[in-house]
Amino acid sequence: MFQGGGYWFLLILVVVVYWTMRPAWRALFLASVSVIYLIGFDWRSVVWLTFCAVAFYWLAPRPDAPPRRARVLLAALLLPVLAFLAVFKYLPPYLPDVDPRTSKIWALPLGVSYFTFKLIHYAIERRRGNLPPHRLRDFVSYLFLFPIFTQGPIERFDHYLPNRQKRLHWDDIPEGLTRMVVGLIKRFALVEEVLPLVLGPLPPVGQLLDDLSAISPGYVWRFLILNYLYAYLEFSGYCDIAIGSCRLLGLRIMENFNFPILAQNIAEFWQRWHMTLAGWCQAYVYMPMLGLTRNPYVATYASFLIMGLWHGATLQWLAWGAYHATGVACFVTWRRRRRLAFVRLPRWVGYPLTFLFVTISYGFTCTHPNHSFYESLRILAKLLAINLKA
């Protein structure tokens, strides 16, 4: 989305017009531009999301609504949104004779995971009474905001509203441009030039699986490390571009990454990696499950399984979620009982251990959706020099 010249031309035009018009018209202008721009990519998403925006704005229950009526309204709003997500993201791979990569009917709608989570957040927080006063144009500008529509971060509406500046601060221009340059360097210079030069090119996973019995465990470790670094640099680079673009409009969007490769433990990693997704799951999965079960381990597993499903409804992503949940649960248990441990490790050991733990998780997700879960197990087994039959 950021690679075409149309985005950059639109951004410059929007920034100039945005700051020359009256503040009262800016939200409507930004909403209109975002809608028109996104129609060119996927008109289905825009039509569906426009309907959702109007429905959620007028029907989402307020704090003074009777509890029974509020539950009915929440169900009436959230169930169709979740069904839309399930039909287009999770159902097509299981339909016979349908390839979602080639069928326009079943092609994944643009930004479906992101706007689903934003709608859920809006409905719940409005019911709780945590949203400042706003108008429909404010909500639409938040929901359709074109720089963050497809790559995130998953902005919260109660963060978006109070962090819109009414007048241009000249410091925002160099800060926004610098942030965008950093993102471009990550995405294009480091990913496409530096990493292949230093660590070698990333081979296709199909080729890796074909040659798995003949290659060394060290080669598979390098392959997964490259997957981790590519994912971090590409995803955080896109987020840098999106956050920098919004800064030019006086919008301070939530951060999504905080140097996760420097995390000292797996719990700290999830305070640094995809922070808006982790924060969403903490607010709407972990805390409700903790209140329901009084068991932090059940809440942890529920949160990470939802994170896995958010990426894809496959055994690989569910295993990825269970793997990270197990890591967090084990670390939390160890931290509580480390005073009883006979062996104490130096603090610096946490950095390489965390890096390797996260690297292993890419053994679950580096395969394509058409690969079986067994292929992921073959890759993970090869890390230990174990050859599973193809």
Summary of the structure (lengths in Angstrom):
residues: 390
radius of gyration: 22.4
end to end distance: 37.7
largest distance: 67.1
contacts: 1165
relative contact order: 0.09
helix: 71%
strand: 1%
